[in-house]
Amino acid sequence: MEVVGGIDVGSVFTKALIMELGGRVFSSSMGRTLAGAEKAARSCLNEALRTAGLEAEDIRYIVSTGYGRVMVPFADKQVTEITCHAEGAASLFPDVRTVIDIGGQDSKVISISDQAKVKRFMMNDKCAAGTGRFLEVMADALGTNLEELSSLSFQSNNNIEVSSLCTVFAESEVVSLVSTGQEMADIAAAIFRSISKRMIGMIGQVGLIEKVVMTGGVAKIKGQVHALEEELHTKLVVPENPQIVGALGAAILAARELGRDPGRVIRAG
């Protein structure tokens, strides 16, 4: 059995995925990056190997991606997260043309061709606005968590605004809305809309072509997915595990380095 690995070292979480050259995914693992990209990468890869019942020497090729990709010394090649997210999304949904990825501390919009090649992209990696960290700060300001924030947003009856795109100013704005007696549900919905409007600006510079796939940790937050769908007037497709799409794309590129094209991937078993 010949296997390859993909490792996505994000600013908040690191993900590792092990795949057979033919496209069967055997295992994946995720853990916090914290202050050590290399340590997190090794830990996640070892966990994925343990789950798959494999040893490190069984892996023929490893591609690393993400902001910390150059800090993975045991990777055979480093590839940008833009390319890997496009490859991963296209392997799951061959008709995808736009990928919206919102992670812990960055967000990106990628336009891809029918050959899964990147045509255009826009990335926000300079501030927390429009990211998972923004949502965490807003939830803290309301004394709640992301799951409850999402549930609350579906109970909103009034359209109010959180207008600031800056995390610090938006937090003050949320606190002010609470003090003036605005409903928590309406504030929650406004928070998700604020991220959606930030993403609309990025999408406008790239262009929106359906089918649209949403990846990254924020794709697991139903309130945010709904808010984006409302703003875009289109359906977003969310993978079963949206956080490993970059690692999946990295593994696919690793297989190609060995002369194999996995095509659409499948889960082992």
N, C-alpha and C positions, 0 to 999 in steps of 0.2 A: 504494500500500500504506500503510495507516494502522496505526501501532504505538504501544504505550504501554509504560511502564516501571514496575517495582516495585523498590524498594531497601530492604533490611532491614539496618540498622546495628546489629549485635549487639555485645556487650561484648568479644568475642574476634574474631569474623569478621564481615565485611560481605559481603552478597550482592546481586547485581543481576540482573534478569531482564527480557528484552524479549519482548513478546507482541503478535501481531497482534490487532486488535479482535475477530475471529471466534474467537479462542481458540488459535491456533497459536503455540506457544512457539518462538521463533527461536534464542535463545541465553541463557546465564546465565554468571555469573562470580562468583568468591569470592576474597577476600583478607583478610589480617589487618587488624583495625581499628587496633590499636596506639594511639598517642596522638592520632590525627587522624581524626575521624569524617568530616568533609567531604572530606578528601583521599582517604580509603579509598573513599568513595562515588563520587567522580569517577573514580577509577582503575578500580573494578569496572565502572561503567557504560561507560566507554570501552572496556574489554576486551570486554564483551558486544556493544557496537556493532561493534567490529572483527570479531568472530567472525560477526556477522550480516551484515556488509557494508553497514552503515548509517552515517548521520551523525547527530550530536546533534539537528539540526534536523528529522530525520524523526520524532522522538518527539513525539506530540501532548500527552501528559499523563503526569506522574510522581507516584506516591504513595510516600512514604517511611514506614517503620515501624521498630520496634525501639527500644532504649533511646536511640539517637542520632538518632532521626528528626527532631528539631527542629534538628539541626545540618547539615541538607542544604538549603542555601538555594535550590538550583535545582529542588526538588520543588514541585509545585503544591499538594499537600495532605499532611498528616501524619495517620496513623491508627495506633491502638495495635496492638501485636503480637498481642494476644489476638484481636481481630477478624480480623486478616490471617491468622493461623494457622488459624482456623476456616474462613475462606473458601477458603484454599489446600487444606486437607485435604478439604473437601467437594467441591471441583472435581475432585479425583482419585478420591475414594471417596464418591459421593453418599449412601451409607447409613451413613456414619460418625456416631457419636453422642458419642464421647468422644475427645479428643485429649490425648495425653501428650507434652509437649515438654520435653526435657532438653538444654540448651545448655551453653556453656562456663562461665557463671557464674550462670545462673538456671535455674529449672525451673517448669513450669506444668501444670495440668490444666484442661481446658476441656470443659464439657458443652454440646453444641449441639443445636438442634432439627432437625427434618427439613427446615426451610427454611434451614439453615446459619446460624441466628442463635444468638448466645451466650446460654445460659440461666444458667449459673453458671461461676465459675472460681476457682481458687486459685493463687497465685503465690509462689514463694520467690525473691526477688532481693536479700536482705539478707545472706546468707552463702553460702559455697561448698559447704556440705553438700548432697548430693544433686545435684551438677552434674558437668560434665566436669572442672572444675578439681580437684574432690575425687578423681576417679579418677586424674588425672595425679600428684597428690601421693602417693597410695597406691602407684602404680606406681613412682615414684621411690624410695619407701621400700623397695621390694622389689628395686630395681636392675634394673627391667625397663621395658617400654613397654606401651602400651595393647593392642596386637595380641597380644603374648605373654601379657599378663594375661588376656585373653579366652580364648585357647587353653588356658591352665593351668586355668581354672575348670571346663572340661569334663572334666578328669581328676580332680576331687575325689571322694574316697570317704568323707570324714568331715565332719560338720556342726559347724563351730565358728562363733563369733560375733565380729564387730567391733561392739561395742555402742554406742560413742560416735557421736553425730551431728555433733559438732564436728570439723572437719578436723584441727585441731592435736592434739586428744586422740586422734582415730582414728589418726593417724600414729604416735603414741607406742605405741598399742595394737598396731599392726601390727609395729612394731619389737620389741615385747615378745614377740609370738607367734613371730617368727623366732628370737629368742634362746632360747626354750623348746623349740625343735626341731619346731615345727608344720610340716607339709608346705606348700610354696609353693602347690600346687594348692588346698589347703583354705583357705588365707588368701585367695587370689584369689577363690574362690567366696564367701567370707564378705564380702569387700569389695562385690561386686555385690549380695549380699543386703541389705547395710546401706543401699544406695541404694534398693533396692526397698521396704524397710520405711519409709523416709522418704517415698517416693512414696505408699505405701498410706495414710499419715496424711493426705496432701493429697487423695487420691482419696476418702477417707471423708467429707470435708467437701463434696465436689462431687457424689459419686455416680458409679457406674460403670454405663454402659449400652453394650452392644455395638452396632455394631462399634467396636473401639478402634484408633486409628491412632497410631503413635509417630513423632514428628518430632524434629528437632534433631540435632546432631552425634553425641550419645551413641547415637542409634538405629542408628548404623553399627557399634556394638560388640556383636557377637553374644552375648557373655557376659552383658551387661547386659540385652539383650532377653530372653534365656532366663530369667534370674533374675526378671524382672518377670512373665513368663508363668507361672512356677512359683508366685509369690506370689498372682497374681490369678486363677489357674486359668482363663485364657482366652488366646486367640491374639491376638497383636498384629500388625497390618498395618504394614509399613514401606515407605514410598515408595522408588522407585529412587534418588532424591536427597533424603533427608530434610532436608537443611540449607537448601534453597531454598523450602520450603513457605511461609514468611512472605513472601518476595519475590514468590512466585507470587500469593498472596492480595492483596498490594498492587497488582500489575498488573491483577488482575481488578477491583478497586475503581476503578482508574484508567479502565478501559474503561467501567465503569458511569457514571462521571462524564461520559462522552461519549455517554451514552444507549445503550450496547450492553451486553448480558449474554452473556459468552463461554460460559456453561454449562460443560460438561466441556472441559478443555484437551487439546490434542494436541501432539505434537512435530512440528516442521517436518521434512519429508523422511521 
